[in-house]
């Protein structure tokens, strides 16, 4: 449980303490990961609604509370070496919903098993085994995102946004695709024009424009923009 073990040069992940460059490299994808929590949680909530009987809205998970608790979990897990084994809760919810199993009780049981596995250590080797990891990603990430995407694009208002995300992500990278789509959508150039009209200047122009600029600078600094050499000398030598 000692962070010094996991972040040692001769123990744990053998990475040593992270430097400023380490944070810069992962910054764009960290922003994207946090941004993807919203549709991911929405997908899990959709599966809950499918699984639960009528008049049980009060027991559905609260998106704000869930995101807050996940943020704390991610921070603590990262400080302890990045072993965020409790991510299994999301992987459990989807098949449990499909199988019509009680989610709260199962989630508590999963949490207990995760704590035991984290202290025991050995199951971590099984958790990162490629077949297990692939199934977990399909069930716990891709399915809820697909479900959320289908729910969002059902009325056709976000079809343009979805198309731009796909193509720009394929041409550049997912971070650029998400940031560009967020900017265009908030400006009202694509997507729901009514939602854009209700936003203030900060929400419509300032925040998405600054976010897009910061992400582009960060990606350019480490060489994540195709055809453009890294801005920082250190990453030029790595290329």
C-alpha positions in Angstrom: 0.0 0.0 0.0 3.0 2.3 0.1 3.2 4.8 -2.8 7.0 4.7 -2.6 6.9 1.0 -3.6 4.8 1.5 -6.7 6.6 4.7 -7.8 10.1 3.3 -7.1 12.7 2.8 -9.9 13.4 -0.7 -8.7 10.0 -1.8 -7.4 6.3 -1.6 -8.4 5.9 -0.3 -11.9 9.6 0.5 -12.2 8.7 4.0 -13.5 10.1 6.3 -10.9 8.4 9.4 -9.8 6.5 11.2 -12.6 8.0 14.4 -14.0 6.3 17.5 -15.5 6.7 15.9 -18.9 4.9 12.8 -17.7 1.9 14.8 -16.8 2.0 16.8 -20.1 2.0 13.6 -22.2 -1.1 12.2 -20.5 -2.9 15.5 -20.0 -5.0 15.5 -23.3 -6.1 11.9 -22.7 -6.8 12.6 -19.0 -9.2 15.5 -20.1 -10.8 13.2 -22.6 -11.3 10.4 -20.1 -13.0 12.7 -17.6 -15.2 14.1 -20.4 -16.2 10.6 -21.3 -17.4 9.9 -17.8 -20.7 11.7 -18.6 -21.8 9.5 -21.5 -20.4 6.4 -19.8 -22.4 7.1 -16.6 -25.4 7.9 -18.7 -25.0 4.5 -20.4 -24.9 2.8 -17.0 -28.0 4.7 -16.0 -29.8 3.6 -19.1 -29.0 -0.1 -18.3 -30.3 0.5 -14.8 -33.6 1.9 -16.1 -33.9 -1.1 -18.4 -33.2 -3.5 -15.5 -35.3 -1.9 -12.8 -39.1 -2.2 -12.6 -41.4 0.8 -12.8 -41.6 3.5 -10.1 -38.0 2.9 -9.0 -36.6 6.2 -10.2 -35.4 7.1 -6.6 -33.0 4.2 -6.5 -31.2 5.0 -9.8 -27.7 6.2 -9.4 -27.1 10.0 -9.1 -24.8 11.1 -11.9 -23.3 14.0 -9.8 -22.6 11.9 -6.7 -21.2 9.1 -8.8 -18.8 11.4 -10.7 -17.6 13.0 -7.4 -16.9 9.6 -5.8 -15.1 8.4 -8.9 -13.0 11.5 -9.0 -11.9 10.9 -5.4 -11.2 7.2 -6.2 -9.1 8.1 -9.2 -7.1 10.6 -7.2 -6.4 8.2 -4.3 -5.7 5.3 -6.7 -3.2 7.3 -8.7 -1.3 8.5 -5.6 -1.1 4.9 -4.5 0.4 3.8 -7.8 -2.4 3.9 -10.3 -3.9 0.5 -9.3 -7.5 1.6 -9.8 -8.9 -1.9 -9.4 -12.3 -0.7 -8.2 -13.1 0.3 -11.8 -14.7 -3.2 -11.9 -18.0 -1.7 -10.6 -18.8 -0.4 -14.0 -17.9 -3.6 -15.7 -20.3 -5.4 -13.3 -23.3 -3.1 -13.7 -23.9 -3.8 -17.5 -24.1 -7.6 -17.4 -25.9 -7.5 -14.1 -28.6 -5.2 -15.7 -28.9 -7.5 -18.8 -29.3 -10.5 -16.5 -31.9 -8.6 -14.4 -29.8 -9.0 -11.2 -30.0 -6.7 -8.2 -27.4 -4.0 -8.8 -26.9 -2.4 -5.4 -26.2 -5.7 -3.6 -24.0 -6.9 -6.4 -22.1 -3.6 -6.4 -21.3 -3.9 -2.7 -20.2 -7.5 -3.2 -18.0 -6.4 -6.1 -16.5 -3.7 -4.0 -15.6 -6.1 -1.2 -14.0 -8.5 -3.7 -12.1 -5.6 -5.3 -10.7 -4.7 -1.9 -9.7 -8.3 -1.2 -8.0 -8.5 -4.6 -6.2 -5.2 -4.1 -4.8 -6.3 -0.7 -4.0 -9.9 -1.9 -2.3 -8.7 -5.1 -2.3 -11.9 -7.1 -5.7 -11.3 -8.9 -4.2 -8.1 -10.4 -2.2 -10.4 -12.7 -5.4 -12.0 -13.9 -7.2 -8.6 -14.3 -4.6 -7.4 -16.8 -4.5 -10.7 -18.7 -5.5 -9.7 -22.3 -8.6 -11.9 -22.7 -10.0 -10.7 -19.4 -9.1 -7.1 -20.1 -10.6 -7.2 -23.6 -13.9 -8.6 -22.3 -14.0 -6.0 -19.5 -13.5 -3.2 -22.0 -16.2 -4.4 -24.3 -18.7 -5.0 -21.5 -17.8 -2.1 -19.2 -16.9 0.6 -21.6 -17.9 0.1 -25.2 -21.4 -1.2 -24.6 -22.5 1.6 -22.2 -21.0 4.2 -24.5 -22.7 2.6 -27.5 -26.0 2.6 -25.6 -25.6 6.2 -24.6 -24.7 7.2 -28.1 -27.8 5.5 -29.5 -30.0 7.3 -26.9 -28.4 10.7 -27.7 -28.7 10.4 -31.5 -32.2 8.9 -31.5 -33.8 12.3 -32.3 -31.2 13.2 -35.0 -30.1 16.4 -33.3 -26.6 15.1 -32.4 -26.0 13.0 -35.6 -23.7 15.7 -37.1 -21.7 15.9 -33.9 -21.3 12.1 -33.8 -20.1 12.1 -37.4 -17.6 14.9 -36.8 -16.2 13.1 -33.7 -15.7 9.9 -35.7 -14.0 11.4 -38.7 -11.8 14.0 -36.9 -10.8 11.3 -34.4 -9.8 9.0 -37.2 -7.8 11.7 -39.0 -6.1 13.2 -36.0 -6.9 11.6 -32.6 -9.9 11.1 -30.3 -8.9 14.1 -28.1 -8.8 16.5 -31.0 -12.1 15.1 -32.3 -13.9 15.5 -29.0 -12.5 19.1 -28.4 -13.4 20.2 -32.0 -16.9 18.8 -31.8 -17.5 20.4 -28.4 -16.4 23.8 -29.8 -18.6 23.6 -32.9 -21.6 22.2 -31.0 -21.4 25.0 -28.3 -21.1 27.6 -31.0 -24.3 26.4 -32.6 -22.7 25.4 -35.9 -23.7 21.8 -35.5 -26.0 19.8 -33.2 -28.9 21.4 -31.2 -29.2 25.1 -32.1 -31.7 25.7 -29.3 -29.3 24.5 -26.6 -26.5 26.7 -27.9 -28.8 29.7 -27.9 -29.5 29.2 -24.2 -25.8 29.3 -23.3 -24.1 32.5 -22.1 -21.0 33.9 -23.8 -18.7 31.9 -21.5 -20.4 28.6 -22.0 -20.9 29.1 -25.8 -17.6 30.6 -26.8 -15.0 31.2 -24.1 -14.8 27.8 -22.3 -14.9 25.6 -25.4 -12.5 27.8 -27.3 -10.0 28.0 -24.4 -10.3 24.2 -23.9 -9.7 23.5 -27.5 -6.7 25.8 -27.6 -5.1 24.3 -24.5 -5.6 20.8 -25.7 -4.1 21.6 -29.1 -1.1 23.2 -27.5 -0.6 20.3 -25.2 -0.9 17.8 -28.1 1.4 19.8 -30.3 4.0 20.0 -27.5 4.3 16.3 -27.3 3.9 15.5 -31.0 0.3 14.2 -31.1 -0.7 16.3 -34.1 0.0 14.3 -37.3 2.5 16.0 -39.6 3.5 18.6 -37.0 6.8 18.0 -35.1 6.7 18.3 -31.3 7.2 21.9 -29.9 9.4 20.7 -27.1 13.0 19.6 -27.9 12.8 16.6 -25.5 10.0 15.0 -27.5 11.7 15.7 -30.8 14.6 13.4 -29.8 12.1 10.7 -28.8 10.5 10.8 -32.2 
